[in-house]
Amino acid sequence: MTPLLQIRDFSVRFSTEGETTTAVNKISLTVNRGEILALVGESGSGKSVTSLSILQLLPSPPALLSGEILFSPGSETVDLLQLSSRAMQAVRGGQVGMIFQEPMSSLNPVMRCGPQVMEALLQHRRITATEARKRTLDWFARVQLPSPETTFAKYPHQLSGGQKQRVMIAMAMCCEPDLLICDEPTTALDVTVQKAVLELIGDLQKEHNMGVIFISHDLGVVAQIADRVAILYKGDLLEEAPAHQLFRSPSHPYTKALLACRPALHPKGVRLPVVSDFMGGAPPHVIAQPQPTAPAPNGAHEVLVEMQHVTVRFPTRTNLFGKHTAHYTAVNDVSLQLIKGETLGLVGESGCGKTTLGRTLLRLVEPWAGRILLNGRDITRLSKDQLRTLRKDVQLVFQDPFSSLNPRLTIGDAIAEPMLVYGMGNASERKRKVADLLDKVGLPAEHARRYPHQFSGGQRQRIVIARALALEPGLLVCDESVSALDVSVQAQVLNLLSDLKKEFGLTLLFISHDLSVVRYMSDRIAVMRAGSIVESGAAEDVYHRPTSAYTKSLIEAIPTITAG
């Protein structure tokens, strides 16, 4: 039986300013009907470039493509690379659907969600607008969007991340394509939403007997959905096997590394292995470091931060005179303690209030009620000048390092800027400090002259951490600082944070929606839901013996790999 898709000796090269870079190097793959093929690899491995090439979505030039991509939806086989632009319009959306990684940038922000799905139907199916609307509402119901009629009339910004992703799935599926391409469709989603989206894709694939290419860097997610797995590394196809076989007995060191460096496999205090450990030869022998002692619950340790009945509200409606008449409560009567030298993990789904709580601690968001004591001092009553002094001691590591770095500043200037603002040292002393900080985060001093766009995501995260340490703070708030990173880069950054915590005596508030990462990093965990703390305690207790039904649901939704 002819495969639905055959990729033969396919290569992609990018030619810019006289230099040629190979992104994909002579790979060959097949996808059958009713099969899910997972493409796995880190950023830069070539997996997204391959998927975009199937739909001729790479700009040519600078992209130079060679080889064949044979598509056989019926009795005829066509080479997608040879189709004209007009012929490809019929293929895109009609015979091949695609779910993109970031739904917010893929959906039209000035167009309501319903008409965007209708547009795909009217483009590829000979139906009336009335029938297109009916089918759109039907698909919104099938992808389990709440109140399809209401969602139909909403703009993308009015939906949550999981709801936007469901709209994208409805748009990709509404024309019942033969092949569905899913490019990191769950990377930024909470584990519970991710689980629902994976189940939905799997159900729709079986119902319509589609071929699916599922792109991810998360082997835990892949284990839940894939029939076969292909491992890509720097444009090369390293390994391909049925999913159960690959997870039971991976043959390539890189695959072994991806499996080994997941935090869920390691107890706190054990250094995470990274890809470079495996690619050099034999896998490393990971030595367990002494496990830190969790702070005593009786308060014997020194309290650095104490939040007392903190409430944060945002106005949602004002009257004619500008008075707020309705509010949304983002943080509801939260009381927490942060012990000096510990890592407190704050975990919960998107919208639960964890980021708002972290920013309230820095007074980037003003509390509506309650007190926040830092070293016994109520910071909610500080003036602007006093607050400026406080922020030297409390620093924030943002989720997206690229948007938090000024693209016009070299990273040396970006790291030195806080020191300049606070009058620390002269120019030569600041330059030495920048070089020292770059060395601390594993980057050479000469990189200080480069700009943010010249670094990978993991390197940019290291730069942001170096900048946060420039003022020698005692408290570091890490807001989803590893959530968008590849698993191997994530391991490097988590190792770095652990090392820096010991060296500088830092206290960490570690905010994440990933309970397995939080468990690995934290001494204690606090679980948030709908603005309130529903459970808190020692990290191992909360993770292995949760008392809240909500915490149990978060843990049950974490993707796991079972060999065989």
Steps between C-alpha positions, in 0.01 A plus 500: 500500500639841402584719802300821537821707511853411392794731570802390295859628532361834609735789579452867592779755477484870582721737304555843658776752441709250307480235775307174467359317802352151479182474710388155379745248359370226264231353723246236387172434681156352432158561653215250451128554530376449855853547640656765723868564427677715760796717401707562812798726551624821659467847351704512180466127430304563177163359605296820446690584180403157364132548584487850349663367183215251452264796451754718314495753785874572499607813309704407193759652493671488750373141549638254243312168492601171336364145496135389479188530716248259343136532607244230415154598632328290230603295199739771376834596652635856478833654602399789725830678432412522129144636534421854390385760755143470372500120533644525853208720608268203447731273701549737795207468736307273264713186477771590753410681822744658743480592867765758580695530824377846597127544435497869595739589219325260259148634553395838358471730804245733335269222378257303714579131550192360323549684171867391492394133495220577254757657269686167472177314421386750238846488338517121464140377499216600267249591769292802596588738784208360700634146469855620578374663822314182596811285442717746695268482801501122470881492503513738797281252685715204390819664626318564830502878493261640762180652356579475124263788414677731746848389391402553135457874568814546713836641390814289564619721790176420685587129520745311719808333348333158498184639339700677228679174427162324466388765250818427301421126512146567375642714216754233402246216521181658360580400140584145613855493357685181411813616684518707819823672606521595870797730569560506877123536561521458879835659594359803683194329648434388856524125558124458540422696181786319324352162595159602362651631173703179449193285556303717256764472225521123554121457485462710184789317333335163560157625397623634164783248443743788446874489477652729765845657534538601865796728571632532855812519715317334791539122498242465777235656275614292202468180702131576556407539134751369243511171310850560361772745605776662292784675687660803329821673608651798317322405178591130503265206556670304778247234585153382399299222664155405631430706813491206743832368366677837508400571860589148612841479332623823334809438287648847446678688783301816420168318549631357827595853606152641426346223707749534787498876560132533595471635860218256582756213501732655757473574872581845630872535561603287200656698217307463174690342209514705178539410132873580490559233767366232264620625161865479607489125555375284783210633709618673817479359847280756675620553856238584760577821686395542864127562512415839654301492819155651462425795730345401830125555508508638855661826384845429647659629180527868414197632311604716204155574354162481665181566307201567725148475351610648165218576256541641150206625296482647151213727392280356225238775475483873572207739508460835328704674771792258480413314819565126493170312527623142445824314576677179411679341797832356376646422845260425784611528865836323457735451795847352437843490659830478312790376713845645440709266280212279384329452165123536520320361195178675401301283261163518326328535164498815287276764655530364855678816623854370552670756273290781650607390848867496397475849351314627807800390707710744293226766513472487121133433577342684793313290758138593570526373857747324730863548597832376358791494744858476368748449784223619732439823306157565345582573135140590412551832682831597338539821300633496143853583615490229767358257247789573263745393773295186569514385139875470523443208739212332313541414131277337238591246230233528230341215303597640159863618509492640145222751570660599832833592334542825307582394141705820453732432795787254498463244775800652676319835519176325604672326792689816600191726481361413850845566651514835320153596625596422860845662472698183560869538411666682211495394132799263524366338820161446338669348196687254722178420684320431169778262392483326838120462481516362145757247622268408790217417257729310263550756221837637379584862585539596132127439450439828683534680165219299336130587475205292632396369156840333463428252781283190539204491740699321767790744472263798525352351817853478644557867409180606677609305810842671486328840480277414797812410705685821411364681808574204730139447612394276784171395340448385141148462357510257205175537303459200265869544422548153344152422364577578134844334490598168345534226760881487472537881520253497788730256681797736449307801637368305801854382579617860469232631738590230753871588479436876530265450792776323694773745397308820573274374779192591298139453597280400205130539430467256209175549305392235250207297371723189476476307827781258412746789455374675813538179700862462385595861581304575816527444874132584543208528255190720509221412256277783373155479347268789414707744705520291818754261651331157504795303636854558628770294664833324449566440130515120520183484711297719264626314192475141626222536761273787390195572713316733262297353213626784279866415570426135426350598162813704414727206584286248310517721189883502489613303190694187591708253302450130552746271326335234293 
